[in-house]
Amino acid sequence: MSMESETGSTTQVSRLKLYRTTISLAYQSFGVVYGDLCISPIYVFKSIFSGSLLPYREDHEILGVLSLILWTLTIIPLLKYAVFVLCADDNGEGGTFALYSLLCRHSRMGLLNTTNVADEHVSIDKAEEPVNDTRSSILIKQFFEKYHSSRVVLLLVVLLGSSMVIGDGILSPTMSVLSAVYGLQIKVTYLHENHIVFFACILLVGHFALQHYGTHNVGFLFAPILLGWLICITGVGIYNVFHWNPRVLCAVSPYHIYNFFNKAGKDAWSSLGGIVLCITGAEAMFADLGHFSQLSVRIGFTAVVYPCLVLAYMGEAAYLSKHRMNLQSSFYKAIPDAVFWPVFIIATLASVVGSQAIISATFSIISQCRALSCFPRVKIIHTSNQIHGQIYLPEINWMLMLLCLAVVIGFRDIHMIGNAYGLAVITVMFVTTCLMFLIIITVWNRSVFLALLFVLTFGSLELLYFSACLAKVHKGGWLPLLISAVILSLMSIWHYGTSKKQSFELENKVSLDSFIAFGPGLGISRIPGIGLIYSNVASGVPPMFAHFVASFPAVHQILIFVTMHYVMIPKVPADKRFLVTRFGPPEFRFYRCIVRFGYKDIGDSHDFETQLIEKVSEFLKHQANSEQFVAIEQSPSPVKDAGAMGYEIVAGGAGQRRKEAGWKMSQSRNEVQELMDAKESGVAYMMANTHIRANGASSFVKKFAINIIYGFLRRNSRRPAIALGIPHTSLVEIGMLYQV
């Protein structure tokens, strides 16, 4: 009875801990995930009622726009993301690459698949019953396996979505901060535009300067600001609804959308480019999932954010219905004079907070791209020991800041930035919808009918918005296309150059037999210590090491060939991180260690050397224990008085086998001791300093991509030794020139 009560008490404590953690994460999410989504009321109505829709100021048109906003908020953020897309997480990670990772692991759709047999058993998928592939799932998988071009297109679509998210990271801060600061002109009419731009730049610099404190601290700092902002817009919204026009509550009826399109026609379609701004930041709910959890994101949105936004938009529409001349400044005009300045201050602070969602998402996307060889090496700082996905990228942070300042100073016009922002947002959402179609069929093994229903429900609406945004390319919409084209090109070139380098190394590796054959002729001598040879080759001798030995025939007493291998999962469990095997005859003291990382793992730990040597030691001890086990199992009768070695010598075949096993155990123990002694003598690191050049017969495009672009990126990215935390004084770099 006491055991049952103790078990019940433990369960209750664990539940309370889970509830406390979830509530804490939901609270932090207000400062990180929803900022962009919650700040949109400042500029949505202003963007909608501009251009061709400017003459439409009647009640049925205002109600039609409000109904469009309410149903867009309901269909895309609430139904699509909160209900469906959040379920497609990759073991807690979200975003475009998380979806791609799922597809790669469950089929051969990806160009980034691991081909190493050792990695086939590395998985951290949630424990679930195996589901048989449906006929549709098998057909789609076979199609992608058969046609290489389809896998190329899929990767390009994923990179397009990723580059658009990075583009959002530039446009979101500029849009939200500029919109908030322009509110000053409502009360200070004589304020010059240059002063507004200067003030916005100061706020942006301050916001990016705070990023190094990490998502956890920034979330706790920003959450009260955003909650205060939600309280303000909700209070003002409720006041305006009941004070000006309670009839706006009728906008929940879709009839008003039909009436709006019937009256405005093509101009109503054109206004969709402004409507889409009400869901800016919805993608961050999924992209920032690695910083939080599904439950915390759902609680924050459904319980707080969604109802607050609905009331805010209703209040602004109620004010507009009685003050049609204030269409271009409706948000700030709708604030009662008594609370204008407090609300303006909170709005300005909230606009800075609003940028956090997409900045955090940008950090997550780039870290995933970097791990999978689709982005140059950049420094990644993990800012939380509890939540693994909370990271900070210094170089990316400052580059985003400079680009944001350039857009603010260069554009200044909120309408043009809004056109650019809307196109970037809806493109990312449509890419997610397309990937979800494949996820539903091949990963969830659901019917094609359900997948098509998902695409038709959400994709058709997004395509409608996309067409309206595309029509405004000449009015600022070209900016995200240019940004994404540049980023997509850089990521594609980096991935192409890296894959070519790896292919060259695999094709030119030296077999162990060949290496052993020419070894005696070189007169190779062994020196004390451990040599760690880093390469991308998981079998055979890497070409750079063969080149080194041919030039300097002296190697360390113990050699460990290390291959860093990234697999398509977020985080590899610690017990599956290292795969150690013996390489060559035992007397050579050659070992191979494949170190597997997920795309969210920490790859630059400075205690890596200690972990690696410990794993080799454990491998040797395990071999010794295995030999001992074999010796005992092969005994013809139970051994009661085994000696210190765990076996006894008896006459006959079994005794002889135990004798051999004992000798092998002794050898393994000697190897462990040699390993520890070699560690005391010193550890040296060896890796290739690779230069890649396109061969003379290559086309101009290939020469430009490899020799100019890839070469520039390689020279200006972090060196592999620095990324791995290798001490400079112990590093030996072998210069290699590869012609691809």
Salt bridges, closest charged atoms under 4 A:
ASP59 OD1 - ARG324 NH2 2.51
GLU61 OE2 - HIS60 NE2 3.21
ASP89 OD1 - LYS126 NZ 3.09
ASP90 OD1 - ARG105 NH2 2.98
GLU93 OE1 - LYS600 NZ 3.95
ASP119 OD2 - HIS565 NE2 2.80
ASP119 OD1 - ARG596 NH1 3.79
ASP125 OD1 - ARG105 NH2 2.57
ASP133 OD2 - LYS141 NZ 3.24
GLU193 OE1 - ARG412 NH1 3.91
ASP337 OD1 - LYS187 NZ 3.11
GLU462 OE2 - LYS80 NZ 2.55
ASP601 OD1 - ARG577 NH2 3.18
GLU618 OE1 - LYS615 NZ 3.67
GLU671 OE1 - ARG582 NH1 2.83
GLU671 OE1 - ARG589 NH1 4.00
GLU674 OE1 - ARG589 NE 3.01
GLU733 OE1 - ARG719 NH2 2.49
